[in-house]
Amino acid sequence: MPMTLEKAVAAIVYAFQGYASREGDKYKLSQGELKELILKELPTLAPTSLRECDYNNLLSKMDTNKDCEVDFTEYIQALGCLCLYCHEYFRDCSSNPSCPE
C-alpha cells in the first residue's frame, strides 16, 4: 500500500499531466490550464477573488524561462515555494483546533 508521501508525489505528477494535456503542449501548462488547476486542485489555498490579471501575474512569476507557459520544473518550484510557505505558517501551530487554517 502506498504511503502518504508516495500518494502526494503521484498526485502532483498526475495533476500536472492531466491539466497540461488539455490544450497545446502536453508538457506545459498554458495560462488557462494553470488557472483551472489552481481553482480545482487548490481551492482552499487560492483566493476566490483572483482576477484574470492576477493569473497573468502568477503565470509570469512561475514562468522563469519566459516562454508564456509553465513546464514541470517551474510547476515543481512553485509547489516547493507553496510547501515552504505552509511549513512556516503552520510551524508553531499545535494540533489545537483553534489554530488558523
Distance bins in CASP14 RR format, pairs under 12 A and 6 or more apart:
PFRMAT RR
TARGET T0000
AUTHOR 0000-0000-0000
RMODE 2
METHOD distances of the structure
MODEL  1
1 7 0 0 0 0 1 0 0 0 0 0 0
2 8 0 0 0 0 1 0 0 0 0 0 0
2 9 0 0 0 0 1 0 0 0 0 0 0
2 10 1 0 0 1 0 0 0 0 0 0 0
2 11 0 0 0 0 0 1 0 0 0 0 0
3 9 0 0 0 0 1 0 0 0 0 0 0
3 10 0 0 0 0 0 1 0 0 0 0 0
4 10 0 0 0 0 0 1 0 0 0 0 0
4 11 0 0 0 0 0 1 0 0 0 0 0
5 11 0 0 0 0 0 1 0 0 0 0 0
5 12 0 0 0 0 0 1 0 0 0 0 0
5 83 0 0 0 0 0 1 0 0 0 0 0
6 12 0 0 0 0 0 1 0 0 0 0 0
6 13 0 0 0 0 0 1 0 0 0 0 0
7 13 0 0 0 0 0 1 0 0 0 0 0
7 14 0 0 0 0 0 1 0 0 0 0 0
8 14 0 0 0 0 0 1 0 0 0 0 0
8 15 0 0 0 0 0 1 0 0 0 0 0
8 79 0 0 0 0 0 1 0 0 0 0 0
8 80 0 0 0 0 0 1 0 0 0 0 0
8 83 0 0 0 0 1 0 0 0 0 0 0
9 15 0 0 0 0 0 1 0 0 0 0 0
9 16 0 0 0 0 0 1 0 0 0 0 0
9 76 0 0 0 0 0 1 0 0 0 0 0
9 79 0 0 0 0 0 1 0 0 0 0 0
10 16 0 0 0 0 0 1 0 0 0 0 0
10 17 0 0 0 0 0 1 0 0 0 0 0
11 17 0 0 0 0 0 1 0 0 0 0 0
11 18 0 0 0 0 0 1 0 0 0 0 0
11 37 0 0 0 0 0 1 0 0 0 0 0
11 41 0 0 0 0 1 0 0 0 0 0 0
11 42 0 0 0 0 0 1 0 0 0 0 0
11 79 0 0 0 0 0 1 0 0 0 0 0
12 18 0 0 0 0 0 1 0 0 0 0 0
12 19 0 0 0 0 0 1 0 0 0 0 0
12 37 0 0 0 0 0 1 0 0 0 0 0
12 41 0 0 0 0 1 0 0 0 0 0 0
12 42 0 0 0 0 0 1 0 0 0 0 0
12 72 0 0 0 0 1 0 0 0 0 0 0
12 75 0 0 0 0 1 0 0 0 0 0 0
12 76 1 0 0 1 0 0 0 0 0 0 0
12 78 0 0 0 0 0 1 0 0 0 0 0
12 79 1 0 0 1 0 0 0 0 0 0 0
12 80 0 0 0 0 1 0 0 0 0 0 0
12 82 0 0 0 0 0 1 0 0 0 0 0
12 83 0 0 0 0 0 1 0 0 0 0 0
13 19 0 0 0 0 0 1 0 0 0 0 0
13 20 0 0 0 0 0 1 0 0 0 0 0
13 72 0 0 0 0 1 0 0 0 0 0 0
13 75 0 0 0 0 1 0 0 0 0 0 0
13 76 0 0 0 0 1 0 0 0 0 0 0
13 79 0 0 0 0 0 1 0 0 0 0 0
14 20 0 0 0 0 0 1 0 0 0 0 0
14 21 0 0 0 0 0 1 0 0 0 0 0
14 37 0 0 0 0 0 1 0 0 0 0 0
14 41 0 0 0 0 0 1 0 0 0 0 0
15 21 0 0 0 0 0 1 0 0 0 0 0
15 22 0 0 0 0 0 1 0 0 0 0 0
15 29 0 0 0 0 0 1 0 0 0 0 0
15 33 0 0 0 0 0 1 0 0 0 0 0
15 34 0 0 0 0 0 1 0 0 0 0 0
15 36 0 0 0 0 0 1 0 0 0 0 0
15 37 1 0 0 1 0 0 0 0 0 0 0
15 38 0 0 0 0 0 1 0 0 0 0 0
15 40 0 0 0 0 1 0 0 0 0 0 0
15 41 1 0 1 0 0 0 0 0 0 0 0
15 42 0 0 0 0 1 0 0 0 0 0 0
15 72 0 0 0 0 0 1 0 0 0 0 0
15 75 0 0 0 0 1 0 0 0 0 0 0
15 76 0 0 0 0 0 1 0 0 0 0 0
15 79 0 0 0 0 1 0 0 0 0 0 0
16 22 0 0 0 0 0 1 0 0 0 0 0
16 26 0 0 0 0 0 1 0 0 0 0 0
16 27 0 0 0 0 1 0 0 0 0 0 0
16 28 0 0 0 0 1 0 0 0 0 0 0
16 29 1 0 0 1 0 0 0 0 0 0 0
16 33 0 0 0 0 1 0 0 0 0 0 0
16 34 0 0 0 0 0 1 0 0 0 0 0
16 37 1 0 0 1 0 0 0 0 0 0 0
16 41 0 0 0 0 1 0 0 0 0 0 0
16 70 0 0 0 0 1 0 0 0 0 0 0
16 71 0 0 0 0 1 0 0 0 0 0 0
16 72 1 0 1 0 0 0 0 0 0 0 0
16 73 0 0 0 0 0 1 0 0 0 0 0
16 74 0 0 0 0 0 1 0 0 0 0 0
16 75 1 0 1 0 0 0 0 0 0 0 0
16 76 0 0 0 0 1 0 0 0 0 0 0
16 78 0 0 0 0 0 1 0 0 0 0 0
16 79 0 0 0 0 1 0 0 0 0 0 0
17 26 1 0 0 1 0 0 0 0 0 0 0
17 27 0 0 0 0 1 0 0 0 0 0 0
17 28 0 0 0 0 0 1 0 0 0 0 0
17 29 0 0 0 0 0 1 0 0 0 0 0
17 33 0 0 0 0 0 1 0 0 0 0 0
17 37 0 0 0 0 0 1 0 0 0 0 0
17 72 0 0 0 0 1 0 0 0 0 0 0
17 75 0 0 0 0 0 1 0 0 0 0 0
18 26 0 0 0 0 1 0 0 0 0 0 0
18 27 0 0 0 0 0 1 0 0 0 0 0
18 29 0 0 0 0 1 0 0 0 0 0 0
18 33 0 0 0 0 1 0 0 0 0 0 0
18 36 0 0 0 0 0 1 0 0 0 0 0
18 37 0 0 0 0 1 0 0 0 0 0 0
18 40 0 0 0 0 0 1 0 0 0 0 0
18 41 0 0 0 0 0 1 0 0 0 0 0
18 72 0 0 0 0 0 1 0 0 0 0 0
18 75 0 0 0 0 0 1 0 0 0 0 0
19 25 0 0 0 0 0 1 0 0 0 0 0
19 26 0 0 0 0 0 1 0 0 0 0 0
19 27 0 0 0 0 0 1 0 0 0 0 0
19 28 0 0 0 0 0 1 0 0 0 0 0
19 29 1 0 1 0 0 0 0 0 0 0 0
19 30 0 0 0 0 1 0 0 0 0 0 0
19 31 0 0 0 0 0 1 0 0 0 0 0
19 32 0 0 0 0 1 0 0 0 0 0 0
19 33 1 0 1 0 0 0 0 0 0 0 0
19 34 1 0 0 1 0 0 0 0 0 0 0
19 35 0 0 0 0 1 0 0 0 0 0 0
19 36 1 0 0 1 0 0 0 0 0 0 0
19 37 1 0 1 0 0 0 0 0 0 0 0
19 38 0 0 0 0 1 0 0 0 0 0 0
19 39 0 0 0 0 0 1 0 0 0 0 0
19 40 0 0 0 0 1 0 0 0 0 0 0
19 41 0 0 0 0 1 0 0 0 0 0 0
19 42 0 0 0 0 0 1 0 0 0 0 0
19 69 0 0 0 0 0 1 0 0 0 0 0
19 70 0 0 0 0 1 0 0 0 0 0 0
19 72 0 0 0 0 0 1 0 0 0 0 0
19 75 0 0 0 0 1 0 0 0 0 0 0
20 26 1 0 1 0 0 0 0 0 0 0 0
20 27 1 0 0 1 0 0 0 0 0 0 0
20 28 1 0 1 0 0 0 0 0 0 0 0
20 29 1 0 1 0 0 0 0 0 0 0 0
20 30 0 0 0 0 1 0 0 0 0 0 0
20 32 0 0 0 0 0 1 0 0 0 0 0
20 33 1 0 0 1 0 0 0 0 0 0 0
20 34 0 0 0 0 1 0 0 0 0 0 0
20 36 0 0 0 0 0 1 0 0 0 0 0
20 37 0 0 0 0 1 0 0 0 0 0 0
20 69 0 0 0 0 1 0 0 0 0 0 0
20 70 0 0 0 0 1 0 0 0 0 0 0
20 71 0 0 0 0 1 0 0 0 0 0 0
20 72 0 0 0 0 1 0 0 0 0 0 0
20 74 0 0 0 0 0 1 0 0 0 0 0
20 75 0 0 0 0 1 0 0 0 0 0 0
21 27 0 0 0 0 1 0 0 0 0 0 0
21 28 0 0 0 0 0 1 0 0 0 0 0
21 29 0 0 0 0 1 0 0 0 0 0 0
21 30 0 0 0 0 0 1 0 0 0 0 0
21 33 0 0 0 0 1 0 0 0 0 0 0
21 37 0 0 0 0 0 1 0 0 0 0 0
22 28 0 0 0 0 0 1 0 0 0 0 0
22 29 0 0 0 0 1 0 0 0 0 0 0
22 30 0 0 0 0 1 0 0 0 0 0 0
22 32 0 0 0 0 1 0 0 0 0 0 0
22 33 1 0 1 0 0 0 0 0 0 0 0
22 34 0 0 0 0 0 1 0 0 0 0 0
22 35 0 0 0 0 0 1 0 0 0 0 0
22 36 1 0 0 1 0 0 0 0 0 0 0
22 37 0 0 0 0 1 0 0 0 0 0 0
22 40 0 0 0 0 0 1 0 0 0 0 0
23 29 0 0 0 0 1 0 0 0 0 0 0
23 30 1 0 1 0 0 0 0 0 0 0 0
23 31 0 0 0 0 0 1 0 0 0 0 0
23 32 1 0 0 1 0 0 0 0 0 0 0
23 33 1 0 0 1 0 0 0 0 0 0 0
23 34 0 0 0 0 0 1 0 0 0 0 0
23 35 0 0 0 0 0 1 0 0 0 0 0
23 36 0 0 0 0 0 1 0 0 0 0 0
23 69 0 0 0 0 0 1 0 0 0 0 0
24 30 1 0 0 1 0 0 0 0 0 0 0
24 31 0 0 0 0 0 1 0 0 0 0 0
24 32 0 0 0 0 0 1 0 0 0 0 0
24 33 0 0 0 0 1 0 0 0 0 0 0
24 68 0 0 0 0 0 1 0 0 0 0 0
24 69 0 0 0 0 1 0 0 0 0 0 0
25 33 0 0 0 0 1 0 0 0 0 0 0
25 67 0 0 0 0 1 0 0 0 0 0 0
25 68 0 0 0 0 0 1 0 0 0 0 0
25 69 1 0 0 1 0 0 0 0 0 0 0
25 70 0 0 0 0 0 1 0 0 0 0 0
25 71 0 0 0 0 1 0 0 0 0 0 0
25 72 0 0 0 0 0 1 0 0 0 0 0
26 33 0 0 0 0 0 1 0 0 0 0 0
26 69 0 0 0 0 0 1 0 0 0 0 0
26 71 0 0 0 0 0 1 0 0 0 0 0
26 72 0 0 0 0 0 1 0 0 0 0 0
27 33 0 0 0 0 0 1 0 0 0 0 0
27 67 0 0 0 0 0 1 0 0 0 0 0
27 69 0 0 0 0 1 0 0 0 0 0 0
27 70 0 0 0 0 0 1 0 0 0 0 0
27 71 1 0 0 1 0 0 0 0 0 0 0
27 72 1 0 0 1 0 0 0 0 0 0 0
27 73 0 0 0 0 0 1 0 0 0 0 0
27 74 0 0 0 0 0 1 0 0 0 0 0
27 75 0 0 0 0 0 1 0 0 0 0 0
28 34 0 0 0 0 1 0 0 0 0 0 0
28 59 0 0 0 0 0 1 0 0 0 0 0
28 62 0 0 0 0 0 1 0 0 0 0 0
28 63 0 0 0 0 1 0 0 0 0 0 0
28 65 0 0 0 0 0 1 0 0 0 0 0
28 67 1 0 0 1 0 0 0 0 0 0 0
28 68 0 0 0 0 1 0 0 0 0 0 0
28 69 1 1 0 0 0 0 0 0 0 0 0
28 70 1 0 0 1 0 0 0 0 0 0 0
28 71 1 0 1 0 0 0 0 0 0 0 0
28 72 0 0 0 0 1 0 0 0 0 0 0
28 73 0 0 0 0 0 1 0 0 0 0 0
28 74 0 0 0 0 1 0 0 0 0 0 0
28 75 0 0 0 0 1 0 0 0 0 0 0
29 35 0 0 0 0 1 0 0 0 0 0 0
29 36 0 0 0 0 1 0 0 0 0 0 0
29 37 1 0 0 1 0 0 0 0 0 0 0
29 38 0 0 0 0 1 0 0 0 0 0 0
29 41 0 0 0 0 0 1 0 0 0 0 0
29 55 0 0 0 0 0 1 0 0 0 0 0
29 58 0 0 0 0 0 1 0 0 0 0 0
29 59 0 0 0 0 1 0 0 0 0 0 0
29 62 0 0 0 0 1 0 0 0 0 0 0
29 63 0 0 0 0 1 0 0 0 0 0 0
29 67 0 0 0 0 0 1 0 0 0 0 0
29 68 0 0 0 0 0 1 0 0 0 0 0
29 69 1 0 0 1 0 0 0 0 0 0 0
29 70 1 0 1 0 0 0 0 0 0 0 0
29 71 1 0 0 1 0 0 0 0 0 0 0
29 72 0 0 0 0 1 0 0 0 0 0 0
29 73 0 0 0 0 0 1 0 0 0 0 0
29 74 0 0 0 0 1 0 0 0 0 0 0
29 75 1 0 0 1 0 0 0 0 0 0 0
29 76 0 0 0 0 0 1 0 0 0 0 0
29 78 0 0 0 0 0 1 0 0 0 0 0
30 36 0 0 0 0 1 0 0 0 0 0 0
30 37 0 0 0 0 0 1 0 0 0 0 0
30 55 0 0 0 0 0 1 0 0 0 0 0
30 56 0 0 0 0 0 1 0 0 0 0 0
30 59 0 0 0 0 1 0 0 0 0 0 0
30 62 0 0 0 0 0 1 0 0 0 0 0
30 63 0 0 0 0 0 1 0 0 0 0 0
30 67 0 0 0 0 0 1 0 0 0 0 0
30 68 1 0 0 1 0 0 0 0 0 0 0
30 69 1 0 1 0 0 0 0 0 0 0 0
30 70 0 0 0 0 1 0 0 0 0 0 0
30 71 0 0 0 0 0 1 0 0 0 0 0
31 37 0 0 0 0 0 1 0 0 0 0 0
31 38 0 0 0 0 0 1 0 0 0 0 0
31 52 0 0 0 0 1 0 0 0 0 0 0
31 53 0 0 0 0 0 1 0 0 0 0 0
31 54 0 0 0 0 0 1 0 0 0 0 0
31 55 1 0 0 1 0 0 0 0 0 0 0
31 56 1 0 0 1 0 0 0 0 0 0 0
31 57 0 0 0 0 0 1 0 0 0 0 0
31 58 0 0 0 0 1 0 0 0 0 0 0
31 59 1 0 1 0 0 0 0 0 0 0 0
31 60 0 0 0 0 1 0 0 0 0 0 0
31 62 0 0 0 0 0 1 0 0 0 0 0
31 63 0 0 0 0 1 0 0 0 0 0 0
31 67 0 0 0 0 0 1 0 0 0 0 0
31 68 1 0 0 1 0 0 0 0 0 0 0
31 69 0 0 0 0 1 0 0 0 0 0 0
31 70 0 0 0 0 1 0 0 0 0 0 0
32 38 0 0 0 0 1 0 0 0 0 0 0
32 39 0 0 0 0 1 0 0 0 0 0 0
32 40 0 0 0 0 0 1 0 0 0 0 0
32 52 0 0 0 0 1 0 0 0 0 0 0
32 55 1 0 0 1 0 0 0 0 0 0 0
32 56 0 0 0 0 0 1 0 0 0 0 0
32 58 0 0 0 0 0 1 0 0 0 0 0
32 59 0 0 0 0 1 0 0 0 0 0 0
32 68 0 0 0 0 0 1 0 0 0 0 0
32 69 0 0 0 0 0 1 0 0 0 0 0
32 70 0 0 0 0 0 1 0 0 0 0 0
33 39 0 0 0 0 0 1 0 0 0 0 0
33 40 0 0 0 0 0 1 0 0 0 0 0
33 41 0 0 0 0 0 1 0 0 0 0 0
33 55 0 0 0 0 0 1 0 0 0 0 0
33 59 0 0 0 0 0 1 0 0 0 0 0
33 69 0 0 0 0 1 0 0 0 0 0 0
33 70 0 0 0 0 1 0 0 0 0 0 0
33 71 0 0 0 0 0 1 0 0 0 0 0
33 75 0 0 0 0 0 1 0 0 0 0 0
34 40 0 0 0 0 0 1 0 0 0 0 0
34 41 0 0 0 0 0 1 0 0 0 0 0
34 42 0 0 0 0 0 1 0 0 0 0 0
34 46 0 0 0 0 0 1 0 0 0 0 0
34 50 0 0 0 0 0 1 0 0 0 0 0
34 54 0 0 0 0 0 1 0 0 0 0 0
34 55 1 0 0 1 0 0 0 0 0 0 0
34 56 0 0 0 0 0 1 0 0 0 0 0
34 57 0 0 0 0 0 1 0 0 0 0 0
34 58 1 0 0 1 0 0 0 0 0 0 0
34 59 1 0 1 0 0 0 0 0 0 0 0
34 60 0 0 0 0 0 1 0 0 0 0 0
34 61 0 0 0 0 0 1 0 0 0 0 0
34 62 1 0 0 1 0 0 0 0 0 0 0
34 63 0 0 0 0 1 0 0 0 0 0 0
34 68 0 0 0 0 0 1 0 0 0 0 0
34 69 0 0 0 0 1 0 0 0 0 0 0
34 70 1 0 1 0 0 0 0 0 0 0 0
34 71 0 0 0 0 0 1 0 0 0 0 0
34 74 0 0 0 0 1 0 0 0 0 0 0
34 75 0 0 0 0 1 0 0 0 0 0 0
34 78 0 0 0 0 1 0 0 0 0 0 0
35 41 0 0 0 0 0 1 0 0 0 0 0
35 42 0 0 0 0 0 1 0 0 0 0 0
35 46 0 0 0 0 1 0 0 0 0 0 0
35 50 0 0 0 0 1 0 0 0 0 0 0
35 51 0 0 0 0 0 1 0 0 0 0 0
35 52 0 0 0 0 1 0 0 0 0 0 0
35 53 0 0 0 0 0 1 0 0 0 0 0
35 54 0 0 0 0 1 0 0 0 0 0 0
35 55 1 0 1 0 0 0 0 0 0 0 0
35 56 0 0 0 0 1 0 0 0 0 0 0
35 57 0 0 0 0 0 1 0 0 0 0 0
35 58 0 0 0 0 1 0 0 0 0 0 0
35 59 0 0 0 0 1 0 0 0 0 0 0
35 62 0 0 0 0 0 1 0 0 0 0 0
35 70 0 0 0 0 0 1 0 0 0 0 0
36 42 0 0 0 0 0 1 0 0 0 0 0
36 43 0 0 0 0 0 1 0 0 0 0 0
36 46 0 0 0 0 0 1 0 0 0 0 0
36 55 0 0 0 0 0 1 0 0 0 0 0
37 43 0 0 0 0 0 1 0 0 0 0 0
37 45 0 0 0 0 0 1 0 0 0 0 0
37 46 0 0 0 0 1 0 0 0 0 0 0
37 55 0 0 0 0 0 1 0 0 0 0 0
37 58 0 0 0 0 0 1 0 0 0 0 0
37 59 0 0 0 0 0 1 0 0 0 0 0
37 62 0 0 0 0 0 1 0 0 0 0 0
37 70 0 0 0 0 1 0 0 0 0 0 0
37 75 0 0 0 0 1 0 0 0 0 0 0
37 78 0 0 0 0 0 1 0 0 0 0 0
37 79 0 0 0 0 0 1 0 0 0 0 0
38 44 0 0 0 0 0 1 0 0 0 0 0
38 45 0 0 0 0 1 0 0 0 0 0 0
38 46 1 0 1 0 0 0 0 0 0 0 0
38 47 0 0 0 0 1 0 0 0 0 0 0
38 48 0 0 0 0 0 1 0 0 0 0 0
38 50 0 0 0 0 1 0 0 0 0 0 0
38 54 0 0 0 0 0 1 0 0 0 0 0
38 55 1 0 0 1 0 0 0 0 0 0 0
38 58 1 0 0 1 0 0 0 0 0 0 0
38 59 0 0 0 0 0 1 0 0 0 0 0
38 62 0 0 0 0 0 1 0 0 0 0 0
38 70 0 0 0 0 0 1 0 0 0 0 0
38 75 0 0 0 0 0 1 0 0 0 0 0
38 78 0 0 0 0 0 1 0 0 0 0 0
38 79 0 0 0 0 0 1 0 0 0 0 0
38 82 0 0 0 0 0 1 0 0 0 0 0
39 45 0 0 0 0 0 1 0 0 0 0 0
39 46 1 0 0 1 0 0 0 0 0 0 0
39 47 0 0 0 0 0 1 0 0 0 0 0
39 48 0 0 0 0 1 0 0 0 0 0 0
39 50 0 0 0 0 1 0 0 0 0 0 0
39 54 0 0 0 0 0 1 0 0 0 0 0
39 55 0 0 0 0 1 0 0 0 0 0 0
39 58 0 0 0 0 0 1 0 0 0 0 0
40 46 0 0 0 0 1 0 0 0 0 0 0
41 75 0 0 0 0 0 1 0 0 0 0 0
41 79 0 0 0 0 0 1 0 0 0 0 0
41 82 0 0 0 0 0 1 0 0 0 0 0
42 48 0 0 0 0 0 1 0 0 0 0 0
42 50 0 0 0 0 0 1 0 0 0 0 0
42 58 0 0 0 0 0 1 0 0 0 0 0
42 78 0 0 0 0 0 1 0 0 0 0 0
42 79 0 0 0 0 1 0 0 0 0 0 0
42 82 0 0 0 0 1 0 0 0 0 0 0
42 83 0 0 0 0 0 1 0 0 0 0 0
42 86 0 0 0 0 0 1 0 0 0 0 0
43 50 0 0 0 0 0 1 0 0 0 0 0
44 86 0 0 0 0 0 1 0 0 0 0 0
44 101 1 0 0 1 0 0 0 0 0 0 0
45 78 0 0 0 0 0 1 0 0 0 0 0
45 79 0 0 0 0 0 1 0 0 0 0 0
45 82 1 0 0 1 0 0 0 0 0 0 0
45 83 0 0 0 0 0 1 0 0 0 0 0
45 85 0 0 0 0 1 0 0 0 0 0 0
45 86 0 0 0 0 1 0 0 0 0 0 0
45 89 0 0 0 0 0 1 0 0 0 0 0
45 101 0 0 0 0 0 1 0 0 0 0 0
46 54 0 0 0 0 1 0 0 0 0 0 0
46 55 0 0 0 0 1 0 0 0 0 0 0
46 58 0 0 0 0 1 0 0 0 0 0 0
46 82 0 0 0 0 0 1 0 0 0 0 0
47 54 0 0 0 0 1 0 0 0 0 0 0
47 55 0 0 0 0 0 1 0 0 0 0 0
47 58 0 0 0 0 0 1 0 0 0 0 0
48 54 0 0 0 0 0 1 0 0 0 0 0
49 55 0 0 0 0 0 1 0 0 0 0 0
50 56 0 0 0 0 0 1 0 0 0 0 0
50 57 0 0 0 0 1 0 0 0 0 0 0
50 58 0 0 0 0 1 0 0 0 0 0 0
50 59 0 0 0 0 0 1 0 0 0 0 0
51 57 0 0 0 0 1 0 0 0 0 0 0
51 58 0 0 0 0 0 1 0 0 0 0 0
52 58 0 0 0 0 0 1 0 0 0 0 0
52 59 0 0 0 0 0 1 0 0 0 0 0
53 59 0 0 0 0 0 1 0 0 0 0 0
53 60 0 0 0 0 0 1 0 0 0 0 0
54 60 0 0 0 0 0 1 0 0 0 0 0
54 61 0 0 0 0 0 1 0 0 0 0 0
55 61 0 0 0 0 0 1 0 0 0 0 0
55 62 0 0 0 0 0 1 0 0 0 0 0
55 63 0 0 0 0 0 1 0 0 0 0 0
55 70 0 0 0 0 0 1 0 0 0 0 0
56 62 0 0 0 0 0 1 0 0 0 0 0
56 63 0 0 0 0 0 1 0 0 0 0 0
56 68 0 0 0 0 1 0 0 0 0 0 0
57 63 0 0 0 0 0 1 0 0 0 0 0
58 70 0 0 0 0 1 0 0 0 0 0 0
58 74 0 0 0 0 0 1 0 0 0 0 0
58 75 0 0 0 0 0 1 0 0 0 0 0
58 78 0 0 0 0 1 0 0 0 0 0 0
58 81 0 0 0 0 0 1 0 0 0 0 0
58 82 0 0 0 0 0 1 0 0 0 0 0
59 66 0 0 0 0 0 1 0 0 0 0 0
59 67 0 0 0 0 0 1 0 0 0 0 0
59 68 1 0 0 1 0 0 0 0 0 0 0
59 69 0 0 0 0 1 0 0 0 0 0 0
59 70 1 0 0 1 0 0 0 0 0 0 0
59 71 0 0 0 0 0 1 0 0 0 0 0
59 74 0 0 0 0 1 0 0 0 0 0 0
59 75 0 0 0 0 0 1 0 0 0 0 0
59 78 0 0 0 0 0 1 0 0 0 0 0
60 66 0 0 0 0 1 0 0 0 0 0 0
60 67 0 0 0 0 0 1 0 0 0 0 0
60 68 0 0 0 0 1 0 0 0 0 0 0
60 69 0 0 0 0 0 1 0 0 0 0 0
60 70 0 0 0 0 0 1 0 0 0 0 0
60 74 0 0 0 0 0 1 0 0 0 0 0
60 78 0 0 0 0 0 1 0 0 0 0 0
61 70 0 0 0 0 1 0 0 0 0 0 0
61 74 0 0 0 0 1 0 0 0 0 0 0
61 77 0 0 0 0 0 1 0 0 0 0 0
61 78 1 0 0 1 0 0 0 0 0 0 0
61 81 0 0 0 0 1 0 0 0 0 0 0
62 68 0 0 0 0 0 1 0 0 0 0 0
62 69 0 0 0 0 1 0 0 0 0 0 0
62 70 1 0 1 0 0 0 0 0 0 0 0
62 71 0 0 0 0 1 0 0 0 0 0 0
62 72 0 0 0 0 0 1 0 0 0 0 0
62 73 0 0 0 0 0 1 0 0 0 0 0
62 74 1 0 1 0 0 0 0 0 0 0 0
62 75 1 0 0 1 0 0 0 0 0 0 0
62 76 0 0 0 0 0 1 0 0 0 0 0
62 77 1 0 0 1 0 0 0 0 0 0 0
62 78 1 0 1 0 0 0 0 0 0 0 0
62 79 0 0 0 0 1 0 0 0 0 0 0
62 80 0 0 0 0 0 1 0 0 0 0 0
62 81 0 0 0 0 1 0 0 0 0 0 0
62 82 0 0 0 0 0 1 0 0 0 0 0
63 69 1 0 0 1 0 0 0 0 0 0 0
63 70 1 0 1 0 0 0 0 0 0 0 0
63 71 0 0 0 0 1 0 0 0 0 0 0
63 73 0 0 0 0 0 1 0 0 0 0 0
63 74 1 0 0 1 0 0 0 0 0 0 0
63 75 0 0 0 0 0 1 0 0 0 0 0
63 77 0 0 0 0 0 1 0 0 0 0 0
63 78 0 0 0 0 1 0 0 0 0 0 0
64 70 0 0 0 0 1 0 0 0 0 0 0
64 71 0 0 0 0 1 0 0 0 0 0 0
64 73 0 0 0 0 1 0 0 0 0 0 0
64 74 1 0 1 0 0 0 0 0 0 0 0
64 75 0 0 0 0 0 1 0 0 0 0 0
64 76 0 0 0 0 0 1 0 0 0 0 0
64 77 1 0 0 1 0 0 0 0 0 0 0
64 78 0 0 0 0 1 0 0 0 0 0 0
64 81 0 0 0 0 0 1 0 0 0 0 0
65 71 1 0 0 1 0 0 0 0 0 0 0
65 73 0 0 0 0 1 0 0 0 0 0 0
65 74 1 0 0 1 0 0 0 0 0 0 0
65 77 0 0 0 0 0 1 0 0 0 0 0
66 74 0 0 0 0 0 1 0 0 0 0 0
67 73 0 0 0 0 0 1 0 0 0 0 0
67 74 0 0 0 0 1 0 0 0 0 0 0
68 74 0 0 0 0 0 1 0 0 0 0 0
69 75 0 0 0 0 0 1 0 0 0 0 0
70 76 0 0 0 0 1 0 0 0 0 0 0
70 77 0 0 0 0 1 0 0 0 0 0 0
70 78 1 0 0 1 0 0 0 0 0 0 0
70 79 0 0 0 0 0 1 0 0 0 0 0
71 77 0 0 0 0 1 0 0 0 0 0 0
71 78 0 0 0 0 0 1 0 0 0 0 0
72 78 0 0 0 0 0 1 0 0 0 0 0
72 79 0 0 0 0 0 1 0 0 0 0 0
73 79 0 0 0 0 0 1 0 0 0 0 0
73 80 0 0 0 0 0 1 0 0 0 0 0
74 80 0 0 0 0 0 1 0 0 0 0 0
74 81 0 0 0 0 0 1 0 0 0 0 0
75 81 0 0 0 0 0 1 0 0 0 0 0
75 82 0 0 0 0 0 1 0 0 0 0 0
76 82 0 0 0 0 0 1 0 0 0 0 0
76 83 0 0 0 0 0 1 0 0 0 0 0
77 83 0 0 0 0 0 1 0 0 0 0 0
77 84 0 0 0 0 0 1 0 0 0 0 0
78 84 0 0 0 0 0 1 0 0 0 0 0
78 85 0 0 0 0 0 1 0 0 0 0 0
79 85 0 0 0 0 0 1 0 0 0 0 0
79 86 0 0 0 0 0 1 0 0 0 0 0
80 86 0 0 0 0 1 0 0 0 0 0 0
80 87 0 0 0 0 1 0 0 0 0 0 0
81 87 0 0 0 0 0 1 0 0 0 0 0
81 88 0 0 0 0 0 1 0 0 0 0 0
82 88 0 0 0 0 0 1 0 0 0 0 0
82 89 0 0 0 0 0 1 0 0 0 0 0
83 89 0 0 0 0 0 1 0 0 0 0 0
83 90 0 0 0 0 0 1 0 0 0 0 0
84 90 0 0 0 0 0 1 0 0 0 0 0
84 91 0 0 0 0 0 1 0 0 0 0 0
85 91 0 0 0 0 0 1 0 0 0 0 0
86 93 0 0 0 0 0 1 0 0 0 0 0
86 100 0 0 0 0 0 1 0 0 0 0 0
86 101 0 0 0 0 0 1 0 0 0 0 0
87 93 0 0 0 0 0 1 0 0 0 0 0
89 99 0 0 0 0 0 1 0 0 0 0 0
89 100 0 0 0 0 1 0 0 0 0 0 0
89 101 0 0 0 0 0 1 0 0 0 0 0
90 96 0 0 0 0 0 1 0 0 0 0 0
90 99 1 0 0 1 0 0 0 0 0 0 0
90 100 0 0 0 0 1 0 0 0 0 0 0
90 101 0 0 0 0 1 0 0 0 0 0 0
91 99 0 0 0 0 0 1 0 0 0 0 0
92 99 0 0 0 0 1 0 0 0 0 0 0
92 100 0 0 0 0 0 1 0 0 0 0 0
93 99 1 0 1 0 0 0 0 0 0 0 0
93 100 1 0 0 1 0 0 0 0 0 0 0
93 101 0 0 0 0 1 0 0 0 0 0 0
94 100 0 0 0 0 0 1 0 0 0 0 0
END
